[in-house]
Amino acid sequence: MQYFQRLSHTRTRTAGFTLVELLVVLAILGLLAGLVGPQVMKFLGSSKTKTAHLQIEDLSATLDLYRLEVGRYPTSVEGLQPLVTNPGNAPNWNGPYLKKGNVPKDPWGYDYQYRSPGENGAYDLWSLGADGQEGGDGENQDIHSWD
């Protein structure tokens, strides 16, 4: 009988973690979060910038297709909406030119900026970056079709 009491007592002692062990694990997790967290956030920011570049390239190709069929780029007043719905003054419109049926927003949730005729080409297409304002550095920098 004493053997079973001793065995049961031993099992309860080794079944859990001590407070010191838990504190050590939490300290290690805190250090990892402090070191890895900023790198993950930097990677996430750069991936949004890359996504904006790719979306601008796709929209540029779609604008070129629109021009081939209609004979002109959409005006600044029309914006990018003619890529989805017929503007009414485009006799050879054969859209919608965007598969999802709507003009995508940039990775930060803002509308892409569009100007035609452009100052840097036949049209200018750009994103204002994470801050939604002109200029900026890093993730807040503008992404242009003419870069």
PLY file of the C-alpha trace (Angstrom):
ply
format ascii 1.0
element vertex 147
property float x
property float y
property float z
element edge 146
property int vertex1
property int vertex2
end_header
0.00 0.00 0.00
2.82 2.41 0.79
4.31 1.71 -2.65
1.12 2.90 -4.38
0.94 6.01 -2.20
4.54 6.84 -3.02
3.97 6.19 -6.75
0.84 8.35 -6.80
2.67 11.11 -4.89
5.54 11.00 -7.41
3.19 11.27 -10.37
1.49 14.40 -9.07
4.82 16.03 -8.46
6.12 15.50 -12.01
2.83 16.07 -13.79
2.98 19.91 -13.86
5.43 22.72 -14.49
6.98 24.86 -11.80
6.51 28.60 -11.74
10.18 29.08 -12.64
9.84 26.87 -15.72
6.79 28.81 -16.87
8.56 32.13 -16.35
11.56 30.94 -18.35
9.31 29.86 -21.24
7.46 33.19 -21.16
10.76 35.10 -21.15
11.97 33.12 -24.19
8.68 33.74 -26.01
8.93 37.45 -25.18
12.46 37.63 -26.59
11.41 35.81 -29.76
8.44 38.12 -30.24
10.68 41.14 -29.73
13.20 39.96 -32.29
10.96 38.34 -34.89
7.93 40.67 -34.68
9.55 43.73 -36.31
10.97 41.60 -39.12
7.55 40.09 -39.84
5.96 43.55 -39.89
8.68 44.82 -42.25
8.09 41.86 -44.54
4.33 42.43 -44.44
4.79 46.10 -45.40
7.08 45.29 -48.31
4.68 42.62 -49.58
1.87 45.21 -49.74
4.15 47.50 -51.76
4.96 44.64 -54.13
1.25 43.82 -54.43
0.51 47.44 -55.36
3.21 47.31 -58.07
1.67 44.14 -59.49
-1.86 45.54 -59.41
-0.70 48.70 -61.19
0.95 46.56 -63.88
-2.28 44.55 -64.30
-4.41 47.68 -64.46
-1.99 49.18 -66.99
-2.33 46.11 -69.22
-6.11 46.34 -68.89
-6.02 50.04 -69.80
-3.97 49.17 -72.90
-6.55 46.57 -73.92
-9.32 49.13 -73.40
-7.43 51.59 -75.63
-7.01 48.96 -78.36
-10.74 48.25 -78.47
-12.17 51.71 -77.80
-9.45 53.82 -79.43
-8.61 55.93 -76.38
-7.86 55.66 -72.68
-10.61 56.56 -70.20
-10.55 60.25 -69.30
-9.64 61.52 -65.84
-13.30 62.32 -65.24
-14.35 58.76 -66.15
-11.56 57.30 -64.03
-11.09 53.53 -64.06
-14.82 52.76 -63.99
-15.04 52.24 -67.81
-12.96 49.10 -67.28
-16.03 47.65 -65.55
-19.08 49.40 -67.00
-19.73 50.87 -70.43
-19.33 54.66 -70.22
-21.91 55.07 -73.01
-19.59 57.00 -75.31
-17.36 54.06 -76.26
-18.84 52.37 -79.35
-16.41 49.41 -79.40
-16.52 48.76 -75.66
-16.26 45.00 -75.16
-16.03 44.77 -71.37
-16.04 44.35 -68.55
-12.26 44.26 -68.74
-11.75 43.32 -65.09
-12.78 39.78 -64.13
-14.24 40.53 -60.71
-16.53 43.24 -62.04
-15.14 46.04 -59.89
-12.07 48.25 -59.82
-9.72 46.94 -57.13
-8.51 49.11 -54.28
-4.83 49.27 -53.41
-3.53 46.93 -50.67
-4.22 49.59 -48.02
-7.88 49.98 -49.04
-7.58 53.26 -50.98
-8.66 53.94 -54.55
-5.94 54.00 -57.19
-5.31 57.47 -58.57
-5.74 57.89 -62.33
-5.10 60.79 -64.71
-5.46 60.85 -68.49
-3.82 62.45 -70.30
-0.99 61.94 -67.87
1.95 64.11 -66.98
4.35 61.16 -67.33
2.81 59.31 -70.28
-0.52 58.70 -71.98
-1.96 58.15 -68.48
-0.73 58.19 -64.91
-1.80 55.49 -62.48
-0.58 55.43 -58.89
-1.23 54.47 -55.28
-0.67 56.89 -52.43
0.78 54.17 -50.18
-0.13 53.25 -46.63
-0.81 56.80 -45.43
-3.13 57.68 -48.34
-1.28 60.98 -48.90
1.14 62.14 -51.56
4.83 61.61 -50.87
6.23 59.64 -48.00
8.96 57.12 -47.32
8.99 53.38 -46.81
5.50 51.92 -46.73
4.01 55.42 -47.08
5.72 56.11 -50.40
3.69 56.53 -53.57
3.80 53.72 -56.15
3.62 54.91 -59.77
2.99 53.31 -63.14
5.81 55.35 -64.64
8.58 54.17 -62.30
0 1
1 2
2 3
3 4
4 5
5 6
6 7
7 8
8 9
9 10
10 11
11 12
12 13
13 14
14 15
15 16
16 17
17 18
18 19
19 20
20 21
21 22
22 23
23 24
24 25
25 26
26 27
27 28
28 29
29 30
30 31
31 32
32 33
33 34
34 35
35 36
36 37
37 38
38 39
39 40
40 41
41 42
42 43
43 44
44 45
45 46
46 47
47 48
48 49
49 50
50 51
51 52
52 53
53 54
54 55
55 56
56 57
57 58
58 59
59 60
60 61
61 62
62 63
63 64
64 65
65 66
66 67
67 68
68 69
69 70
70 71
71 72
72 73
73 74
74 75
75 76
76 77
77 78
78 79
79 80
80 81
81 82
82 83
83 84
84 85
85 86
86 87
87 88
88 89
89 90
90 91
91 92
92 93
93 94
94 95
95 96
96 97
97 98
98 99
99 100
100 101
101 102
102 103
103 104
104 105
105 106
106 107
107 108
108 109
109 110
110 111
111 112
112 113
113 114
114 115
115 116
116 117
117 118
118 119
119 120
120 121
121 122
122 123
123 124
124 125
125 126
126 127
127 128
128 129
129 130
130 131
131 132
132 133
133 134
134 135
135 136
136 137
137 138
138 139
139 140
140 141
141 142
142 143
143 144
144 145
145 146
